[in-house]
Amino acid sequence: MLDKTDTEAQQREAFHRDVHAGLAKPQQKTLPARWLYDDRGSELFEEITQAPEYYPTRTETGILQENAGAIAALFGSEAVILEYGAGAGIKTEIVLEALDRPSLYVPIDISGDFLAASAERIRERFPDLAVEPVTADFTQEFDLPGDLPEAGSRGGFFPGSTIGNLDRAEALAFLKRMRRHVGEGGVAVLGCDLKKDIPTLIAAYDDAAGVTAAFDLNILTRINRELGADIPVESFAHEARWNEATSAIEMHLVAREPVTFSIDGRRFAMEEGETIHTENSRKYDVEGLAALAKEAGWSLDEVWTDGKKRFAVMGLKVGSSA
C-alpha cells in the first residue's frame, strides 16, 4: 500500500492535471467536484448541511435514526464498515451506535487532514472500535488496508446522496468497485436524494447565507494556493442551475467580467458570462437507482424513506456477478 506521502503526491499531480485539462476546454470549462473538498471545502460543506434550505442531511439523518435497528440488522454482527466519502462522519455515528459489535470502521476520504480529525473523533466516541482511515479518491481505484478482519461481513456505507455527484458511468464504476470491496455476502447502505420540485432543489444548492457560494468559490482559492495561480476569485460568482435532460442540479462559477489568469505560467482567458462547471447533483427515483445497482451486481433489499418521500436510504445485497 502507498504511504501517506506517496498518496498526497499522486493527488497533487492529479489535481494539477485535472485543473489544466478542465480550464483549457474550448467550450464548457470544468473542474471535477472531488477537488472542492480540501480541508476548507470539507469544513464549508459541513456548514452547508446546517443551512435551513439544505434538507438532504436533516432528512437522511432522520431516516437513519428511525431505521437504525433495521440497518444494523442488514450489516449483521461484527461487521467491517467501509464508508466512502466519510467527511465528518456525523451520520456514521448513528449506524455505529446501532451495530452489534462492529469489528472495524474504515472511513475513506480525499481530504487527509480532515479525515484524520474525523477518525480521531470516532475513536473517542467508540473506544472499543478499531478505526483505520484511508486517504483516497473513492471515484478511482484504490487499495483497502491489507489487514481487514476475516470474520464478519463487509458493508459499504455511502450516505449523503454523493452518488448524485457522479455521472452514470462513474456511478456504475463506483457501485462495481464497492461490490468488489465488500465481496460475496457483502451489503451496502446508500443514500439517495429523490426527484422533487425545482425551486426546492435550487434553494438547497444556493442558500441565502452564501455558504454554498463560498464552498464553490473555494476551489479557485485552492488553485491559487496549490498551483501558484493568480485567478481573481472576486471576478466569479456561484450559480445553481437545473438540467432537465440529466435530472441534475449543476453548480457553476460564472465570470462576472472578462478575466485572464495564469496557472503555472500558462495563460487562460474567459469571457463575461462564461462558466466553470464544478459539480452535478443528480436526482434519482428509487427504481432508476435500483436498476443501476443491479447492473453493478447488487440487488435491492430494503428502502427507507421520509414521510414526504424527499430522500431514500437503500439497503443493497450482493447479487449476481457483474
Wavefront OBJ file of the C-alpha trace (Angstrom):
o trace
v 0.000 0.000 0.000
v 1.231 3.528 -0.735
v 2.240 5.595 2.270
v 0.661 8.944 3.025
v 3.436 10.919 1.287
v 3.071 8.926 -1.940
v -0.710 9.297 -1.852
v -0.538 13.057 -1.344
v 1.979 13.412 -4.172
v -0.300 11.489 -6.516
v -3.246 13.678 -5.536
v -1.258 16.862 -6.187
v -0.332 15.600 -9.630
v -3.930 14.583 -10.374
v -5.182 17.998 -9.194
v -2.658 19.767 -11.440
v -3.628 17.609 -14.419
v -7.390 17.997 -13.926
v -7.229 21.780 -13.486
v -5.179 22.344 -16.632
v -7.305 19.971 -18.702
v -10.632 21.317 -17.441
v -9.859 25.011 -17.836
v -8.333 24.516 -21.296
v -11.595 23.211 -22.756
v -12.754 25.484 -25.587
v -16.459 25.191 -24.792
v -17.679 24.325 -21.297
v -14.830 24.585 -18.812
v -14.970 22.106 -15.945
v -13.356 21.205 -12.643
v -14.016 17.781 -11.082
v -16.184 18.032 -7.974
v -13.807 15.956 -5.853
v -11.372 18.893 -5.741
v -13.950 21.018 -3.915
v -13.129 19.023 -0.789
v -9.836 20.267 0.575
v -9.809 20.897 4.325
v -11.576 24.261 3.967
v -14.030 22.870 1.431
v -14.870 19.998 3.759
v -15.466 22.449 6.607
v -17.727 24.581 4.411
v -19.682 21.538 3.272
v -20.409 20.664 6.907
v -21.720 24.230 7.293
v -23.919 23.738 4.217
v -25.556 20.731 5.875
v -26.771 23.072 8.641
v -28.346 25.595 6.249
v -32.146 25.786 6.541
v -32.520 25.319 2.768
v -30.379 22.188 2.702
v -32.895 19.459 3.526
v -30.907 16.323 2.474
v -28.756 15.972 5.600
v -31.591 16.527 8.073
v -33.909 14.237 6.144
v -31.399 11.429 5.759
v -30.350 11.715 9.402
v -33.974 11.277 10.430
v -34.329 8.196 8.218
v -31.182 6.661 9.710
v -32.344 7.358 13.259
v -35.786 5.897 12.675
v -34.461 2.766 10.969
v -31.152 2.231 12.774
v -32.174 -1.208 14.018
v -33.124 -2.477 10.572
v -29.942 -1.029 9.066
v -27.856 -2.709 11.771
v -29.596 -5.998 11.022
v -28.669 -5.642 7.350
v -24.992 -5.104 8.227
v -25.015 -8.000 10.702
v -22.785 -8.771 13.683
v -19.061 -7.985 13.776
v -19.297 -6.092 10.507
v -16.459 -4.288 8.772
v -17.883 -0.918 7.695
v -16.339 0.843 4.696
v -17.562 4.426 4.395
v -16.915 6.194 1.099
v -16.532 9.978 1.244
v -16.687 9.856 5.031
v -16.402 13.588 5.705
v -17.144 14.432 9.322
v -18.825 11.080 9.912
v -21.783 12.533 11.818
v -24.370 10.192 10.280
v -21.931 7.335 10.721
v -22.300 7.580 14.493
v -25.985 6.689 14.208
v -25.130 3.481 12.372
v -22.115 2.556 14.505
v -24.137 3.065 17.678
v -26.763 0.599 16.448
v -24.380 -2.118 15.211
v -23.751 -5.379 17.047
v -20.032 -5.491 17.927
v -18.635 -3.976 14.700
v -15.071 -5.178 14.140
v -13.637 -2.308 12.095
v -14.580 1.069 10.668
v -12.715 2.198 7.525
v -13.522 5.821 6.609
v -12.350 6.783 3.106
v -11.973 10.407 2.055
v -9.842 12.529 -0.255
v -9.132 15.213 2.393
v -6.453 13.602 4.559
v -6.218 16.077 7.449
v -9.989 16.418 7.730
v -10.287 12.632 7.603
v -7.710 12.193 10.356
v -9.608 14.569 12.638
v -12.894 12.788 11.954
v -11.330 9.377 12.573
v -9.953 10.540 15.904
v -13.385 11.793 16.933
v -14.895 8.397 16.078
v -12.186 6.661 18.138
v -13.057 8.844 21.115
v -16.771 8.227 20.650
v -16.325 4.436 20.212
v -13.167 3.482 22.157
v -13.667 -0.266 21.583
v -13.938 0.098 17.805
v -10.891 -0.241 15.555
v -10.703 2.661 13.098
v -8.409 2.605 10.056
v -8.802 5.667 7.801
v -7.816 5.572 4.134
v -6.933 8.769 2.269
v -8.100 8.142 -1.271
v -10.338 9.351 -4.068
v -13.162 6.803 -3.900
v -14.165 7.583 -7.504
v -10.899 5.971 -8.623
v -9.357 2.581 -7.933
v -7.576 2.403 -4.574
v -6.282 -0.199 -2.137
v -8.061 -1.171 1.041
v -5.981 -1.973 4.140
v -4.452 -5.422 3.811
v -5.320 -6.483 7.343
v -9.124 -6.409 7.192
v -10.703 -8.965 9.547
v -11.841 -12.245 8.041
v -14.723 -12.659 10.493
v -17.951 -10.734 9.969
v -19.428 -9.419 6.748
v -18.258 -6.290 4.967
v -20.676 -3.448 4.461
v -20.356 -0.345 2.322
v -21.837 2.899 3.655
v -22.356 5.730 1.156
v -24.699 8.349 2.639
v -25.398 11.934 1.643
v -26.598 11.203 -1.900
v -22.998 11.563 -3.046
v -23.914 9.059 -5.749
v -25.631 12.032 -7.398
v -22.278 13.781 -7.920
v -21.232 11.047 -10.342
v -22.331 10.674 -13.945
v -23.838 7.366 -14.999
v -20.549 5.754 -15.996
v -18.836 6.917 -12.813
v -21.743 5.762 -10.638
v -21.758 2.345 -12.275
v -17.981 2.019 -11.849
v -18.237 3.049 -8.207
v -21.020 0.559 -7.456
v -18.959 -2.205 -9.069
v -15.905 -1.137 -7.046
v -17.877 -1.177 -3.812
v -19.221 -4.615 -4.686
v -15.676 -5.904 -5.129
v -14.636 -4.335 -1.836
v -17.393 -5.989 0.201
v -17.119 -9.325 -1.615
v -19.585 -12.180 -1.771
v -22.122 -11.935 1.032
v -21.483 -8.211 1.418
v -24.078 -5.474 1.772
v -24.322 -1.710 1.349
v -26.418 1.204 2.573
v -26.754 4.010 0.050
v -28.326 7.460 0.464
v -30.227 8.907 -2.494
v -31.853 12.321 -2.931
v -35.111 11.892 -4.828
v -36.602 13.997 -7.623
v -38.791 16.871 -6.444
v -39.870 20.430 -7.312
v -37.156 22.569 -8.857
v -37.404 25.637 -6.533
v -36.683 23.422 -3.515
v -33.684 21.932 -5.303
v -32.260 25.282 -6.428
v -32.561 26.753 -2.927
v -30.747 23.773 -1.422
v -27.707 24.498 -3.617
v -27.738 28.285 -3.353
v -28.535 29.119 0.282
v -29.343 32.683 1.308
v -26.347 32.905 3.663
v -23.958 32.213 0.805
v -22.232 29.186 2.332
v -22.626 27.117 -0.845
v -21.234 30.025 -2.856
v -18.185 30.145 -0.570
v -17.805 26.369 -0.919
v -17.893 26.575 -4.727
v -15.544 29.563 -4.950
v -13.077 27.920 -2.574
v -11.820 25.708 -5.391
v -10.410 28.810 -7.107
v -8.666 29.805 -3.879
v -7.265 26.288 -3.688
v -5.919 26.517 -7.249
v -4.232 29.819 -6.403
v -2.685 28.368 -3.255
v -1.583 24.959 -4.511
v -0.773 25.645 -8.162
v 0.704 29.132 -7.940
v -2.184 30.681 -9.879
v -3.468 34.269 -9.893
v -7.184 33.716 -10.521
v -9.190 36.824 -9.470
v -11.680 34.962 -7.281
v -13.749 38.106 -6.774
v -14.478 38.115 -10.525
v -16.547 34.938 -10.236
v -19.993 34.201 -8.813
v -21.660 30.939 -7.819
v -24.795 29.824 -9.660
v -27.008 26.744 -9.261
v -28.899 25.522 -12.343
v -31.356 22.714 -13.053
v -30.579 20.498 -16.046
v -33.749 18.684 -17.018
v -32.015 16.401 -19.506
v -29.720 14.911 -16.860
v -32.111 15.376 -13.914
v -29.374 17.231 -12.074
v -28.574 20.414 -10.225
v -25.413 21.888 -11.724
v -23.066 24.226 -9.871
v -21.242 26.786 -11.985
v -18.720 29.540 -11.351
v -19.739 32.416 -13.626
v -17.264 35.060 -14.802
v -18.700 38.463 -13.816
v -16.440 40.164 -16.384
v -13.744 39.207 -18.903
v -10.887 37.643 -16.954
v -7.379 36.403 -17.674
v -5.167 34.487 -15.293
v -2.194 32.178 -15.226
v -1.610 28.762 -13.680
v 1.999 27.573 -13.573
v 2.804 30.185 -16.209
v 0.059 29.049 -18.586
v -2.427 31.754 -19.521
v -6.194 31.280 -19.548
v -8.957 33.662 -20.608
v -12.714 33.702 -20.036
v -15.437 35.968 -21.372
v -18.066 37.635 -19.228
v -20.834 35.094 -18.553
v -18.635 32.091 -19.358
v -18.747 29.429 -16.667
v -16.722 26.708 -14.997
v -18.935 23.695 -14.286
v -17.856 22.361 -10.884
v -20.436 19.852 -9.692
v -23.510 17.827 -10.607
v -26.044 16.557 -8.125
v -28.280 14.106 -9.937
v -31.678 13.281 -8.514
v -32.964 9.739 -8.868
v -36.108 7.766 -8.360
v -35.758 4.513 -6.437
v -36.488 2.377 -9.478
v -33.823 4.052 -11.591
v -31.086 3.754 -8.986
v -32.074 0.163 -8.172
v -31.715 -0.699 -11.865
v -28.251 0.879 -11.956
v -27.256 -1.035 -8.813
v -28.499 -4.284 -10.347
v -26.320 -3.660 -13.393
v -23.359 -3.387 -10.991
v -24.145 -6.707 -9.324
v -26.366 -5.637 -6.427
v -29.941 -6.488 -5.526
v -32.293 -4.115 -3.709
v -33.164 -5.455 -0.261
v -34.752 -2.525 1.619
v -35.861 1.052 1.013
v -36.365 3.526 3.835
v -37.813 6.981 3.137
v -39.139 10.023 4.985
v -42.843 10.820 5.125
v -42.648 13.283 2.229
v -40.531 10.887 0.135
v -37.874 13.526 -0.409
v -34.964 11.168 0.274
v -34.334 7.421 0.267
v -31.864 5.176 2.071
v -31.444 1.934 0.173
v -30.208 -1.375 1.544
v -28.357 -3.452 -1.055
v -27.072 -7.014 -1.043
v -24.527 -8.504 -3.408
v -26.442 -10.171 -6.209
v -25.259 -11.940 -9.316
v -21.782 -11.275 -10.651
v -21.393 -8.161 -12.758
l 1 2 3 4 5 6 7 8 9 10 11 12 13 14 15 16 17 18 19 20 21 22 23 24 25 26 27 28 29 30 31 32 33 34 35 36 37 38 39 40 41 42 43 44 45 46 47 48 49 50 51 52 53 54 55 56 57 58 59 60 61 62 63 64 65 66 67 68 69 70 71 72 73 74 75 76 77 78 79 80 81 82 83 84 85 86 87 88 89 90 91 92 93 94 95 96 97 98 99 100 101 102 103 104 105 106 107 108 109 110 111 112 113 114 115 116 117 118 119 120 121 122 123 124 125 126 127 128 129 130 131 132 133 134 135 136 137 138 139 140 141 142 143 144 145 146 147 148 149 150 151 152 153 154 155 156 157 158 159 160 161 162 163 164 165 166 167 168 169 170 171 172 173 174 175 176 177 178 179 180 181 182 183 184 185 186 187 188 189 190 191 192 193 194 195 196 197 198 199 200 201 202 203 204 205 206 207 208 209 210 211 212 213 214 215 216 217 218 219 220 221 222 223 224 225 226 227 228 229 230 231 232 233 234 235 236 237 238 239 240 241 242 243 244 245 246 247 248 249 250 251 252 253 254 255 256 257 258 259 260 261 262 263 264 265 266 267 268 269 270 271 272 273 274 275 276 277 278 279 280 281 282 283 284 285 286 287 288 289 290 291 292 293 294 295 296 297 298 299 300 301 302 303 304 305 306 307 308 309 310 311 312 313 314 315 316 317 318 319 320 321 322
